[in-house]
Amino acid sequence: MACAGELRAVLEPLTGSVVLDLSAVTFLDSTTISVLVGAQNRLNASGGKLRIRDPHDVPRRVFELTGLSMWIED
């Protein structure tokens, strides 16, 4: 939650396809998921997509539980 505003500010101006490396992220909260869903919606509108790379076990599980695991690149 503490970094969600910063993440939103970085993602908002991006277009096309974006790959987020989450190898250093060990926790995701609902605010962060909301930011990522918003980014995915904006990217989809411009013909792009959001992809997640190298999530740790806990963030990976969050993506699975929220039905967003299709974003993960393996």
PDB file of N, CA, C, O and CB in Angstrom:
ATOM      1  N   MET A   1       0.821  -1.179   0.000  1.00  0.00           N
ATOM      2  CA  MET A   1       0.000   0.000   0.000  1.00  0.00           C
ATOM      3  C   MET A   1       0.870   1.249   0.000  1.00  0.00           C
ATOM      4  O   MET A   1       0.512   2.261  -0.603  1.00  0.00           O
ATOM      5  CB  MET A   1      -0.937  -0.006   1.196  1.00  0.00           C
ATOM      6  N   ALA A   2       1.997   1.179   0.667  1.00  0.00           N
ATOM      7  CA  ALA A   2       2.868   2.342   0.774  1.00  0.00           C
ATOM      8  C   ALA A   2       3.433   2.755  -0.577  1.00  0.00           C
ATOM      9  O   ALA A   2       3.710   3.934  -0.798  1.00  0.00           O
ATOM     10  CB  ALA A   2       3.997   2.058   1.739  1.00  0.00           C
ATOM     11  N   CYS A   3       3.605   1.811  -1.469  1.00  0.00           N
ATOM     12  CA  CYS A   3       4.207   2.109  -2.774  1.00  0.00           C
ATOM     13  C   CYS A   3       3.189   2.164  -3.905  1.00  0.00           C
ATOM     14  O   CYS A   3       3.569   2.401  -5.052  1.00  0.00           O
ATOM     15  CB  CYS A   3       5.254   1.079  -3.099  1.00  0.00           C
ATOM     16  N   ALA A   4       1.928   1.954  -3.622  1.00  0.00           N
ATOM     17  CA  ALA A   4       0.907   1.895  -4.675  1.00  0.00           C
ATOM     18  C   ALA A   4       0.825   3.190  -5.466  1.00  0.00           C
ATOM     19  O   ALA A   4       0.676   3.154  -6.687  1.00  0.00           O
ATOM     20  CB  ALA A   4      -0.451   1.581  -4.072  1.00  0.00           C
ATOM     21  N   GLY A   5       0.919   4.324  -4.803  1.00  0.00           N
ATOM     22  CA  GLY A   5       0.871   5.608  -5.505  1.00  0.00           C
ATOM     23  C   GLY A   5       2.045   5.778  -6.452  1.00  0.00           C
ATOM     24  O   GLY A   5       1.885   6.261  -7.573  1.00  0.00           O
ATOM     25  N   GLU A   6       3.219   5.382  -5.998  1.00  0.00           N
ATOM     26  CA  GLU A   6       4.401   5.454  -6.861  1.00  0.00           C
ATOM     27  C   GLU A   6       4.258   4.525  -8.058  1.00  0.00           C
ATOM     28  O   GLU A   6       4.583   4.897  -9.186  1.00  0.00           O
ATOM     29  CB  GLU A   6       5.667   5.100  -6.069  1.00  0.00           C
ATOM     30  N   LEU A   7       3.772   3.320  -7.805  1.00  0.00           N
ATOM     31  CA  LEU A   7       3.577   2.363  -8.892  1.00  0.00           C
ATOM     32  C   LEU A   7       2.569   2.900  -9.900  1.00  0.00           C
ATOM     33  O   LEU A   7       2.793   2.810 -11.107  1.00  0.00           O
ATOM     34  CB  LEU A   7       3.109   1.004  -8.341  1.00  0.00           C
ATOM     35  N   ARG A   8       1.473   3.452  -9.425  1.00  0.00           N
ATOM     36  CA  ARG A   8       0.460   4.031 -10.315  1.00  0.00           C
ATOM     37  C   ARG A   8       1.071   5.141 -11.171  1.00  0.00           C
ATOM     38  O   ARG A   8       0.826   5.207 -12.375  1.00  0.00           O
ATOM     39  CB  ARG A   8      -0.735   4.582  -9.497  1.00  0.00           C
ATOM     40  N   ALA A   9       1.861   6.006 -10.551  1.00  0.00           N
ATOM     41  CA  ALA A   9       2.481   7.122 -11.273  1.00  0.00           C
ATOM     42  C   ALA A   9       3.429   6.630 -12.367  1.00  0.00           C
ATOM     43  O   ALA A   9       3.533   7.250 -13.425  1.00  0.00           O
ATOM     44  CB  ALA A   9       3.239   8.026 -10.299  1.00  0.00           C
ATOM     45  N   VAL A  10       4.108   5.534 -12.117  1.00  0.00           N
ATOM     46  CA  VAL A  10       5.017   4.966 -13.123  1.00  0.00           C
ATOM     47  C   VAL A  10       4.244   4.298 -14.248  1.00  0.00           C
ATOM     48  O   VAL A  10       4.609   4.433 -15.416  1.00  0.00           O
ATOM     49  CB  VAL A  10       5.970   3.957 -12.477  1.00  0.00           C
ATOM     50  N   LEU A  11       3.180   3.579 -13.908  1.00  0.00           N
ATOM     51  CA  LEU A  11       2.437   2.806 -14.905  1.00  0.00           C
ATOM     52  C   LEU A  11       1.486   3.638 -15.759  1.00  0.00           C
ATOM     53  O   LEU A  11       1.260   3.305 -16.923  1.00  0.00           O
ATOM     54  CB  LEU A  11       1.661   1.735 -14.220  1.00  0.00           C
ATOM     55  N   GLU A  12       0.925   4.709 -15.208  1.00  0.00           N
ATOM     56  CA  GLU A  12      -0.104   5.477 -15.923  1.00  0.00           C
ATOM     57  C   GLU A  12       0.318   5.976 -17.304  1.00  0.00           C
ATOM     58  O   GLU A  12      -0.468   5.864 -18.244  1.00  0.00           O
ATOM     59  CB  GLU A  12      -0.508   6.647 -15.093  1.00  0.00           C
ATOM     60  N   PRO A  13       1.511   6.517 -17.465  1.00  0.00           N
ATOM     61  CA  PRO A  13       1.837   7.040 -18.793  1.00  0.00           C
ATOM     62  C   PRO A  13       2.267   5.985 -19.818  1.00  0.00           C
ATOM     63  O   PRO A  13       2.436   6.303 -20.995  1.00  0.00           O
ATOM     64  CB  PRO A  13       2.918   8.045 -18.662  1.00  0.00           C
ATOM     65  N   LEU A  14       2.444   4.742 -19.384  1.00  0.00           N
ATOM     66  CA  LEU A  14       2.959   3.715 -20.286  1.00  0.00           C
ATOM     67  C   LEU A  14       1.889   3.231 -21.259  1.00  0.00           C
ATOM     68  O   LEU A  14       0.703   3.178 -20.933  1.00  0.00           O
ATOM     69  CB  LEU A  14       3.501   2.539 -19.488  1.00  0.00           C
ATOM     70  N   THR A  15       2.334   2.885 -22.448  1.00  0.00           N
ATOM     71  CA  THR A  15       1.465   2.298 -23.461  1.00  0.00           C
ATOM     72  C   THR A  15       2.146   1.053 -24.003  1.00  0.00           C
ATOM     73  O   THR A  15       3.314   0.796 -23.711  1.00  0.00           O
ATOM     74  CB  THR A  15       1.152   3.315 -24.605  1.00  0.00           C
ATOM     75  N   GLY A  16       1.421   0.292 -24.785  1.00  0.00           N
ATOM     76  CA  GLY A  16       1.994  -0.922 -25.358  1.00  0.00           C
ATOM     77  C   GLY A  16       2.001  -2.041 -24.340  1.00  0.00           C
ATOM     78  O   GLY A  16       1.129  -2.106 -23.474  1.00  0.00           O
ATOM     79  N   SER A  17       2.973  -2.915 -24.439  1.00  0.00           N
ATOM     80  CA  SER A  17       3.093  -4.035 -23.521  1.00  0.00           C
ATOM     81  C   SER A  17       4.127  -3.722 -22.453  1.00  0.00           C
ATOM     82  O   SER A  17       5.183  -3.159 -22.740  1.00  0.00           O
ATOM     83  CB  SER A  17       3.468  -5.319 -24.273  1.00  0.00           C
ATOM     84  N   VAL A  18       3.815  -4.088 -21.227  1.00  0.00           N
ATOM     85  CA  VAL A  18       4.674  -3.795 -20.086  1.00  0.00           C
ATOM     86  C   VAL A  18       4.939  -5.088 -19.336  1.00  0.00           C
ATOM     87  O   VAL A  18       4.018  -5.863 -19.083  1.00  0.00           O
ATOM     88  CB  VAL A  18       4.031  -2.731 -19.150  1.00  0.00           C
ATOM     89  N   VAL A  19       6.197  -5.323 -18.981  1.00  0.00           N
ATOM     90  CA  VAL A  19       6.576  -6.479 -18.177  1.00  0.00           C
ATOM     91  C   VAL A  19       7.124  -5.966 -16.853  1.00  0.00           C
ATOM     92  O   VAL A  19       8.096  -5.211 -16.823  1.00  0.00           O
ATOM     93  CB  VAL A  19       7.626  -7.377 -18.919  1.00  0.00           C
ATOM     94  N   LEU A  20       6.489  -6.386 -15.754  1.00  0.00           N
ATOM     95  CA  LEU A  20       6.941  -6.010 -14.417  1.00  0.00           C
ATOM     96  C   LEU A  20       7.733  -7.161 -13.810  1.00  0.00           C
ATOM     97  O   LEU A  20       7.222  -8.275 -13.699  1.00  0.00           O
ATOM     98  CB  LEU A  20       5.740  -5.631 -13.509  1.00  0.00           C
ATOM     99  N   ASP A  21       8.956  -6.904 -13.424  1.00  0.00           N
ATOM    100  CA  ASP A  21       9.781  -7.892 -12.744  1.00  0.00           C
ATOM    101  C   ASP A  21       9.485  -7.792 -11.249  1.00  0.00           C
ATOM    102  O   ASP A  21       9.832  -6.800 -10.607  1.00  0.00           O
ATOM    103  CB  ASP A  21      11.312  -7.672 -13.044  1.00  0.00           C
ATOM    104  N   LEU A  22       8.850  -8.809 -10.705  1.00  0.00           N
ATOM    105  CA  LEU A  22       8.490  -8.806  -9.297  1.00  0.00           C
ATOM    106  C   LEU A  22       9.409  -9.694  -8.470  1.00  0.00           C
ATOM    107  O   LEU A  22       9.019 -10.145  -7.392  1.00  0.00           O
ATOM    108  CB  LEU A  22       7.058  -9.252  -9.129  1.00  0.00           C
ATOM    109  N   SER A  23      10.606  -9.951  -8.945  1.00  0.00           N
ATOM    110  CA  SER A  23      11.523 -10.851  -8.239  1.00  0.00           C
ATOM    111  C   SER A  23      11.916 -10.334  -6.858  1.00  0.00           C
ATOM    112  O   SER A  23      12.306 -11.128  -6.001  1.00  0.00           O
ATOM    113  CB  SER A  23      12.768 -11.066  -9.067  1.00  0.00           C
ATOM    114  N   ALA A  24      11.827  -9.035  -6.619  1.00  0.00           N
ATOM    115  CA  ALA A  24      12.173  -8.473  -5.309  1.00  0.00           C
ATOM    116  C   ALA A  24      10.948  -8.217  -4.439  1.00  0.00           C
ATOM    117  O   ALA A  24      11.084  -7.728  -3.318  1.00  0.00           O
ATOM    118  CB  ALA A  24      12.942  -7.182  -5.488  1.00  0.00           C
ATOM    119  N   VAL A  25       9.751  -8.539  -4.938  1.00  0.00           N
ATOM    120  CA  VAL A  25       8.513  -8.269  -4.209  1.00  0.00           C
ATOM    121  C   VAL A  25       8.084  -9.533  -3.461  1.00  0.00           C
ATOM    122  O   VAL A  25       7.946 -10.604  -4.052  1.00  0.00           O
ATOM    123  CB  VAL A  25       7.386  -7.789  -5.178  1.00  0.00           C
ATOM    124  N   THR A  26       7.877  -9.386  -2.155  1.00  0.00           N
ATOM    125  CA  THR A  26       7.490 -10.548  -1.343  1.00  0.00           C
ATOM    126  C   THR A  26       6.060 -10.461  -0.832  1.00  0.00           C
ATOM    127  O   THR A  26       5.566 -11.412  -0.224  1.00  0.00           O
ATOM    128  CB  THR A  26       8.431 -10.693  -0.170  1.00  0.00           C
ATOM    129  N   PHE A  27       5.380  -9.332  -1.068  1.00  0.00           N
ATOM    130  CA  PHE A  27       4.020  -9.152  -0.569  1.00  0.00           C
ATOM    131  C   PHE A  27       3.251  -8.234  -1.508  1.00  0.00           C
ATOM    132  O   PHE A  27       3.792  -7.235  -1.984  1.00  0.00           O
ATOM    133  CB  PHE A  27       4.029  -8.579   0.869  1.00  0.00           C
ATOM    134  N   LEU A  28       1.995  -8.566  -1.775  1.00  0.00           N
ATOM    135  CA  LEU A  28       1.087  -7.714  -2.540  1.00  0.00           C
ATOM    136  C   LEU A  28      -0.197  -7.550  -1.739  1.00  0.00           C
ATOM    137  O   LEU A  28      -0.710  -8.517  -1.176  1.00  0.00           O
ATOM    138  CB  LEU A  28       0.795  -8.313  -3.957  1.00  0.00           C
ATOM    139  N   ASP A  29      -0.712  -6.330  -1.690  1.00  0.00           N
ATOM    140  CA  ASP A  29      -1.995  -6.121  -1.033  1.00  0.00           C
ATOM    141  C   ASP A  29      -3.051  -5.767  -2.074  1.00  0.00           C
ATOM    142  O   ASP A  29      -2.752  -5.657  -3.263  1.00  0.00           O
ATOM    143  CB  ASP A  29      -1.890  -5.012   0.039  1.00  0.00           C
ATOM    144  N   SER A  30      -4.278  -5.592  -1.619  1.00  0.00           N
ATOM    145  CA  SER A  30      -5.384  -5.335  -2.538  1.00  0.00           C
ATOM    146  C   SER A  30      -5.223  -3.992  -3.264  1.00  0.00           C
ATOM    147  O   SER A  30      -5.681  -3.843  -4.397  1.00  0.00           O
ATOM    148  CB  SER A  30      -6.709  -5.362  -1.778  1.00  0.00           C
ATOM    149  N   THR A  31      -4.587  -3.035  -2.627  1.00  0.00           N
ATOM    150  CA  THR A  31      -4.358  -1.741  -3.280  1.00  0.00           C
ATOM    151  C   THR A  31      -3.435  -1.903  -4.473  1.00  0.00           C
ATOM    152  O   THR A  31      -3.669  -1.320  -5.532  1.00  0.00           O
ATOM    153  CB  THR A  31      -3.767  -0.727  -2.288  1.00  0.00           C
ATOM    154  N   THR A  32      -2.397  -2.685  -4.302  1.00  0.00           N
ATOM    155  CA  THR A  32      -1.461  -2.937  -5.403  1.00  0.00           C
ATOM    156  C   THR A  32      -2.138  -3.695  -6.526  1.00  0.00           C
ATOM    157  O   THR A  32      -1.934  -3.382  -7.699  1.00  0.00           O
ATOM    158  CB  THR A  32      -0.242  -3.717  -4.907  1.00  0.00           C
ATOM    159  N   ILE A  33      -2.944  -4.689  -6.180  1.00  0.00           N
ATOM    160  CA  ILE A  33      -3.686  -5.431  -7.207  1.00  0.00           C
ATOM    161  C   ILE A  33      -4.598  -4.472  -7.962  1.00  0.00           C
ATOM    162  O   ILE A  33      -4.704  -4.561  -9.185  1.00  0.00           O
ATOM    163  CB  ILE A  33      -4.514  -6.590  -6.575  1.00  0.00           C
ATOM    164  N   SER A  34      -5.249  -3.569  -7.263  1.00  0.00           N
ATOM    165  CA  SER A  34      -6.119  -2.579  -7.903  1.00  0.00           C
ATOM    166  C   SER A  34      -5.344  -1.709  -8.886  1.00  0.00           C
ATOM    167  O   SER A  34      -5.829  -1.426  -9.981  1.00  0.00           O
ATOM    168  CB  SER A  34      -6.790  -1.700  -6.848  1.00  0.00           C
ATOM    169  N   VAL A  35      -4.158  -1.288  -8.505  1.00  0.00           N
ATOM    170  CA  VAL A  35      -3.311  -0.492  -9.401  1.00  0.00           C
ATOM    171  C   VAL A  35      -2.946  -1.302 -10.642  1.00  0.00           C
ATOM    172  O   VAL A  35      -2.973  -0.782 -11.758  1.00  0.00           O
ATOM    173  CB  VAL A  35      -2.027  -0.024  -8.669  1.00  0.00           C
ATOM    174  N   LEU A  36      -2.608  -2.567 -10.450  1.00  0.00           N
ATOM    175  CA  LEU A  36      -2.237  -3.416 -11.585  1.00  0.00           C
ATOM    176  C   LEU A  36      -3.428  -3.674 -12.506  1.00  0.00           C
ATOM    177  O   LEU A  36      -3.267  -3.685 -13.726  1.00  0.00           O
ATOM    178  CB  LEU A  36      -1.669  -4.746 -11.087  1.00  0.00           C
ATOM    179  N   VAL A  37      -4.605  -3.878 -11.950  1.00  0.00           N
ATOM    180  CA  VAL A  37      -5.805  -4.068 -12.771  1.00  0.00           C
ATOM    181  C   VAL A  37      -6.092  -2.805 -13.569  1.00  0.00           C
ATOM    182  O   VAL A  37      -6.421  -2.887 -14.752  1.00  0.00           O
ATOM    183  CB  VAL A  37      -7.025  -4.438 -11.890  1.00  0.00           C
ATOM    184  N   GLY A  38      -5.975  -1.646 -12.947  1.00  0.00           N
ATOM    185  CA  GLY A  38      -6.172  -0.385 -13.661  1.00  0.00           C
ATOM    186  C   GLY A  38      -5.184  -0.224 -14.790  1.00  0.00           C
ATOM    187  O   GLY A  38      -5.540   0.212 -15.885  1.00  0.00           O
ATOM    188  N   ALA A  39      -3.925  -0.582 -14.519  1.00  0.00           N
ATOM    189  CA  ALA A  39      -2.898  -0.494 -15.561  1.00  0.00           C
ATOM    190  C   ALA A  39      -3.209  -1.444 -16.706  1.00  0.00           C
ATOM    191  O   ALA A  39      -3.066  -1.085 -17.875  1.00  0.00           O
ATOM    192  CB  ALA A  39      -1.509  -0.804 -14.981  1.00  0.00           C
ATOM    193  N   GLN A  40      -3.636  -2.659 -16.369  1.00  0.00           N
ATOM    194  CA  GLN A  40      -3.992  -3.632 -17.407  1.00  0.00           C
ATOM    195  C   GLN A  40      -5.134  -3.104 -18.268  1.00  0.00           C
ATOM    196  O   GLN A  40      -5.101  -3.239 -19.491  1.00  0.00           O
ATOM    197  CB  GLN A  40      -4.384  -4.981 -16.774  1.00  0.00           C
ATOM    198  N   ASN A  41      -6.136  -2.510 -17.645  1.00  0.00           N
ATOM    199  CA  ASN A  41      -7.264  -1.963 -18.399  1.00  0.00           C
ATOM    200  C   ASN A  41      -6.819  -0.850 -19.342  1.00  0.00           C
ATOM    201  O   ASN A  41      -7.254  -0.804 -20.492  1.00  0.00           O
ATOM    202  CB  ASN A  41      -8.334  -1.439 -17.444  1.00  0.00           C
ATOM    203  N   ARG A  42      -5.956   0.049 -18.865  1.00  0.00           N
ATOM    204  CA  ARG A  42      -5.449   1.134 -19.722  1.00  0.00           C
ATOM    205  C   ARG A  42      -4.603   0.581 -20.870  1.00  0.00           C
ATOM    206  O   ARG A  42      -4.728   1.017 -22.014  1.00  0.00           O
ATOM    207  CB  ARG A  42      -4.616   2.133 -18.891  1.00  0.00           C
ATOM    208  N   LEU A  43      -3.743  -0.381 -20.547  1.00  0.00           N
ATOM    209  CA  LEU A  43      -2.885  -0.967 -21.587  1.00  0.00           C
ATOM    210  C   LEU A  43      -3.721  -1.712 -22.619  1.00  0.00           C
ATOM    211  O   LEU A  43      -3.457  -1.609 -23.817  1.00  0.00           O
ATOM    212  CB  LEU A  43      -1.847  -1.920 -20.961  1.00  0.00           C
ATOM    213  N   ASN A  44      -4.731  -2.465 -22.170  1.00  0.00           N
ATOM    214  CA  ASN A  44      -5.610  -3.172 -23.102  1.00  0.00           C
ATOM    215  C   ASN A  44      -6.301  -2.203 -24.047  1.00  0.00           C
ATOM    216  O   ASN A  44      -6.457  -2.491 -25.234  1.00  0.00           O
ATOM    217  CB  ASN A  44      -6.652  -3.988 -22.338  1.00  0.00           C
ATOM    218  N   ALA A  45      -6.716  -1.054 -23.524  1.00  0.00           N
ATOM    219  CA  ALA A  45      -7.407  -0.055 -24.347  1.00  0.00           C
ATOM    220  C   ALA A  45      -6.514   0.471 -25.460  1.00  0.00           C
ATOM    221  O   ALA A  45      -7.006   0.908 -26.500  1.00  0.00           O
ATOM    222  CB  ALA A  45      -7.888   1.105 -23.481  1.00  0.00           C
ATOM    223  N   SER A  46      -5.195   0.430 -25.243  1.00  0.00           N
ATOM    224  CA  SER A  46      -4.266   0.921 -26.261  1.00  0.00           C
ATOM    225  C   SER A  46      -3.649  -0.229 -27.056  1.00  0.00           C
ATOM    226  O   SER A  46      -2.696  -0.025 -27.808  1.00  0.00           O
ATOM    227  CB  SER A  46      -3.163   1.757 -25.611  1.00  0.00           C
ATOM    228  N   GLY A  47      -4.197  -1.444 -26.889  1.00  0.00           N
ATOM    229  CA  GLY A  47      -3.703  -2.598 -27.637  1.00  0.00           C
ATOM    230  C   GLY A  47      -2.526  -3.296 -26.980  1.00  0.00           C
ATOM    231  O   GLY A  47      -1.920  -4.184 -27.578  1.00  0.00           O
ATOM    232  N   GLY A  48      -2.199  -2.909 -25.768  1.00  0.00           N
ATOM    233  CA  GLY A  48      -1.069  -3.520 -25.064  1.00  0.00           C
ATOM    234  C   GLY A  48      -1.522  -4.535 -24.045  1.00  0.00           C
ATOM    235  O   GLY A  48      -2.680  -4.955 -24.031  1.00  0.00           O
ATOM    236  N   LYS A  49      -0.595  -4.924 -23.191  1.00  0.00           N
ATOM    237  CA  LYS A  49      -0.917  -5.870 -22.135  1.00  0.00           C
ATOM    238  C   LYS A  49       0.115  -5.759 -21.016  1.00  0.00           C
ATOM    239  O   LYS A  49       1.218  -5.249 -21.210  1.00  0.00           O
ATOM    240  CB  LYS A  49      -0.973  -7.312 -22.688  1.00  0.00           C
ATOM    241  N   LEU A  50      -0.268  -6.243 -19.862  1.00  0.00           N
ATOM    242  CA  LEU A  50       0.597  -6.264 -18.688  1.00  0.00           C
ATOM    243  C   LEU A  50       1.029  -7.699 -18.444  1.00  0.00           C
ATOM    244  O   LEU A  50       0.208  -8.616 -18.470  1.00  0.00           O
ATOM    245  CB  LEU A  50      -0.124  -5.673 -17.435  1.00  0.00           C
ATOM    246  N   ARG A  51       2.310  -7.888 -18.208  1.00  0.00           N
ATOM    247  CA  ARG A  51       2.840  -9.203 -17.886  1.00  0.00           C
ATOM    248  C   ARG A  51       3.672  -9.085 -16.620  1.00  0.00           C
ATOM    249  O   ARG A  51       4.290  -8.051 -16.367  1.00  0.00           O
ATOM    250  CB  ARG A  51       3.683  -9.780 -19.063  1.00  0.00           C
ATOM    251  N   ILE A  52       3.684 -10.156 -15.824  1.00  0.00           N
ATOM    252  CA  ILE A  52       4.427 -10.218 -14.570  1.00  0.00           C
ATOM    253  C   ILE A  52       5.519 -11.266 -14.720  1.00  0.00           C
ATOM    254  O   ILE A  52       5.279 -12.369 -15.212  1.00  0.00           O
ATOM    255  CB  ILE A  52       3.487 -10.551 -13.362  1.00  0.00           C
ATOM    256  N   ARG A  53       6.725 -10.902 -14.288  1.00  0.00           N
ATOM    257  CA  ARG A  53       7.860 -11.821 -14.386  1.00  0.00           C
ATOM    258  C   ARG A  53       8.416 -12.109 -12.995  1.00  0.00           C
ATOM    259  O   ARG A  53       8.547 -11.202 -12.173  1.00  0.00           O
ATOM    260  CB  ARG A  53       8.966 -11.235 -15.302  1.00  0.00           C
ATOM    261  N   ASP A  54       8.735 -13.349 -12.741  1.00  0.00           N
ATOM    262  CA  ASP A  54       9.457 -13.823 -11.556  1.00  0.00           C
ATOM    263  C   ASP A  54       8.837 -13.473 -10.207  1.00  0.00           C
ATOM    264  O   ASP A  54       9.554 -13.010  -9.319  1.00  0.00           O
ATOM    265  CB  ASP A  54      10.815 -13.286 -11.589  1.00  0.00           C
ATOM    266  N   PRO A  55       7.529 -13.676 -10.019  1.00  0.00           N
ATOM    267  CA  PRO A  55       6.974 -13.392  -8.691  1.00  0.00           C
ATOM    268  C   PRO A  55       7.384 -14.461  -7.673  1.00  0.00           C
ATOM    269  O   PRO A  55       7.481 -15.642  -8.007  1.00  0.00           O
ATOM    270  CB  PRO A  55       5.441 -13.299  -8.764  1.00  0.00           C
ATOM    271  N   HIS A  56       7.622 -14.037  -6.438  1.00  0.00           N
ATOM    272  CA  HIS A  56       7.856 -14.978  -5.340  1.00  0.00           C
ATOM    273  C   HIS A  56       6.576 -15.764  -5.091  1.00  0.00           C
ATOM    274  O   HIS A  56       5.538 -15.481  -5.688  1.00  0.00           O
ATOM    275  CB  HIS A  56       8.316 -14.234  -4.041  1.00  0.00           C
ATOM    276  N   ASP A  57       6.658 -16.751  -4.205  1.00  0.00           N
ATOM    277  CA  ASP A  57       5.521 -17.633  -3.932  1.00  0.00           C
ATOM    278  C   ASP A  57       4.279 -16.896  -3.441  1.00  0.00           C
ATOM    279  O   ASP A  57       3.176 -17.168  -3.914  1.00  0.00           O
ATOM    280  CB  ASP A  57       5.917 -18.660  -2.917  1.00  0.00           C
ATOM    281  N   VAL A  58       4.442 -15.963  -2.495  1.00  0.00           N
ATOM    282  CA  VAL A  58       3.268 -15.274  -1.944  1.00  0.00           C
ATOM    283  C   VAL A  58       2.587 -14.399  -3.000  1.00  0.00           C
ATOM    284  O   VAL A  58       1.375 -14.522  -3.177  1.00  0.00           O
ATOM    285  CB  VAL A  58       3.673 -14.414  -0.737  1.00  0.00           C
ATOM    286  N   PRO A  59       3.309 -13.519  -3.712  1.00  0.00           N
ATOM    287  CA  PRO A  59       2.644 -12.759  -4.778  1.00  0.00           C
ATOM    288  C   PRO A  59       2.043 -13.667  -5.861  1.00  0.00           C
ATOM    289  O   PRO A  59       0.959 -13.389  -6.372  1.00  0.00           O
ATOM    290  CB  PRO A  59       3.634 -11.788  -5.417  1.00  0.00           C
ATOM    291  N   ARG A  60       2.736 -14.736  -6.204  1.00  0.00           N
ATOM    292  CA  ARG A  60       2.201 -15.674  -7.204  1.00  0.00           C
ATOM    293  C   ARG A  60       0.858 -16.230  -6.734  1.00  0.00           C
ATOM    294  O   ARG A  60      -0.083 -16.345  -7.520  1.00  0.00           O
ATOM    295  CB  ARG A  60       3.203 -16.836  -7.465  1.00  0.00           C
ATOM    296  N   ARG A  61       0.778 -16.569  -5.465  1.00  0.00           N
ATOM    297  CA  ARG A  61      -0.469 -17.103  -4.914  1.00  0.00           C
ATOM    298  C   ARG A  61      -1.580 -16.053  -4.957  1.00  0.00           C
ATOM    299  O   ARG A  61      -2.735 -16.386  -5.225  1.00  0.00           O
ATOM    300  CB  ARG A  61      -0.251 -17.585  -3.469  1.00  0.00           C
ATOM    301  N   VAL A  62      -1.244 -14.796  -4.696  1.00  0.00           N
ATOM    302  CA  VAL A  62      -2.228 -13.714  -4.777  1.00  0.00           C
ATOM    303  C   VAL A  62      -2.781 -13.628  -6.202  1.00  0.00           C
ATOM    304  O   VAL A  62      -3.990 -13.499  -6.395  1.00  0.00           O
ATOM    305  CB  VAL A  62      -1.593 -12.355  -4.352  1.00  0.00           C
ATOM    306  N   PHE A  63      -1.895 -13.699  -7.192  1.00  0.00           N
ATOM    307  CA  PHE A  63      -2.351 -13.662  -8.584  1.00  0.00           C
ATOM    308  C   PHE A  63      -3.248 -14.858  -8.894  1.00  0.00           C
ATOM    309  O   PHE A  63      -4.241 -14.722  -9.609  1.00  0.00           O
ATOM    310  CB  PHE A  63      -1.148 -13.641  -9.543  1.00  0.00           C
ATOM    311  N   GLU A  64      -2.901 -16.028  -8.356  1.00  0.00           N
ATOM    312  CA  GLU A  64      -3.730 -17.209  -8.582  1.00  0.00           C
ATOM    313  C   GLU A  64      -5.104 -17.064  -7.921  1.00  0.00           C
ATOM    314  O   GLU A  64      -6.123 -17.385  -8.533  1.00  0.00           O
ATOM    315  CB  GLU A  64      -3.023 -18.458  -8.052  1.00  0.00           C
ATOM    316  N   LEU A  65      -5.135 -16.588  -6.691  1.00  0.00           N
ATOM    317  CA  LEU A  65      -6.401 -16.451  -5.954  1.00  0.00           C
ATOM    318  C   LEU A  65      -7.319 -15.396  -6.552  1.00  0.00           C
ATOM    319  O   LEU A  65      -8.541 -15.502  -6.453  1.00  0.00           O
ATOM    320  CB  LEU A  65      -6.122 -16.108  -4.507  1.00  0.00           C
ATOM    321  N   THR A  66      -6.735 -14.383  -7.170  1.00  0.00           N
ATOM    322  CA  THR A  66      -7.540 -13.316  -7.769  1.00  0.00           C
ATOM    323  C   THR A  66      -7.876 -13.577  -9.233  1.00  0.00           C
ATOM    324  O   THR A  66      -8.525 -12.755  -9.880  1.00  0.00           O
ATOM    325  CB  THR A  66      -6.814 -11.999  -7.649  1.00  0.00           C
ATOM    326  N   GLY A  67      -7.439 -14.711  -9.749  1.00  0.00           N
ATOM    327  CA  GLY A  67      -7.736 -15.036 -11.143  1.00  0.00           C
ATOM    328  C   GLY A  67      -6.882 -14.275 -12.136  1.00  0.00           C
ATOM    329  O   GLY A  67      -7.244 -14.160 -13.307  1.00  0.00           O
ATOM    330  N   LEU A  68      -5.760 -13.758 -11.685  1.00  0.00           N
ATOM    331  CA  LEU A  68      -4.890 -12.946 -12.555  1.00  0.00           C
ATOM    332  C   LEU A  68      -3.592 -13.660 -12.911  1.00  0.00           C
ATOM    333  O   LEU A  68      -2.649 -13.029 -13.388  1.00  0.00           O
ATOM    334  CB  LEU A  68      -4.567 -11.622 -11.880  1.00  0.00           C
ATOM    335  N   SER A  69      -3.538 -14.964 -12.684  1.00  0.00           N
ATOM    336  CA  SER A  69      -2.301 -15.700 -12.946  1.00  0.00           C
ATOM    337  C   SER A  69      -1.944 -15.740 -14.428  1.00  0.00           C
ATOM    338  O   SER A  69      -0.809 -16.060 -14.781  1.00  0.00           O
ATOM    339  CB  SER A  69      -2.421 -17.110 -12.417  1.00  0.00           C
ATOM    340  N   MET A  70      -2.904 -15.419 -15.303  1.00  0.00           N
ATOM    341  CA  MET A  70      -2.599 -15.414 -16.736  1.00  0.00           C
ATOM    342  C   MET A  70      -1.633 -14.292 -17.085  1.00  0.00           C
ATOM    343  O   MET A  70      -1.080 -14.281 -18.185  1.00  0.00           O
ATOM    344  CB  MET A  70      -3.885 -15.273 -17.559  1.00  0.00           C
ATOM    345  N   TRP A  71      -1.420 -13.360 -16.184  1.00  0.00           N
ATOM    346  CA  TRP A  71      -0.448 -12.282 -16.409  1.00  0.00           C
ATOM    347  C   TRP A  71       0.988 -12.741 -16.219  1.00  0.00           C
ATOM    348  O   TRP A  71       1.914 -12.083 -16.695  1.00  0.00           O
ATOM    349  CB  TRP A  71      -0.732 -11.124 -15.478  1.00  0.00           C
ATOM    350  N   ILE A  72       1.191 -13.868 -15.525  1.00  0.00           N
ATOM    351  CA  ILE A  72       2.531 -14.323 -15.172  1.00  0.00           C
ATOM    352  C   ILE A  72       3.207 -14.985 -16.374  1.00  0.00           C
ATOM    353  O   ILE A  72       2.657 -15.884 -17.012  1.00  0.00           O
ATOM    354  CB  ILE A  72       2.471 -15.301 -13.983  1.00  0.00           C
ATOM    355  N   GLU A  73       4.414 -14.509 -16.654  1.00  0.00           N
ATOM    356  CA  GLU A  73       5.260 -15.142 -17.681  1.00  0.00           C
ATOM    357  C   GLU A  73       6.125 -16.173 -17.002  1.00  0.00           C
ATOM    358  O   GLU A  73       6.829 -15.853 -16.044  1.00  0.00           O
ATOM    359  CB  GLU A  73       6.140 -14.092 -18.443  1.00  0.00           C
ATOM    360  N   ASP A  74       6.090 -17.397 -17.473  1.00  0.00           N
ATOM    361  CA  ASP A  74       6.974 -18.433 -16.900  1.00  0.00           C
ATOM    362  C   ASP A  74       8.060 -18.804 -17.864  1.00  0.00           C
ATOM    363  O   ASP A  74       8.894 -19.655 -17.557  1.00  0.00           O
ATOM    364  CB  ASP A  74       6.184 -19.681 -16.519  1.00  0.00           C
TER     365      ASP A  74
END
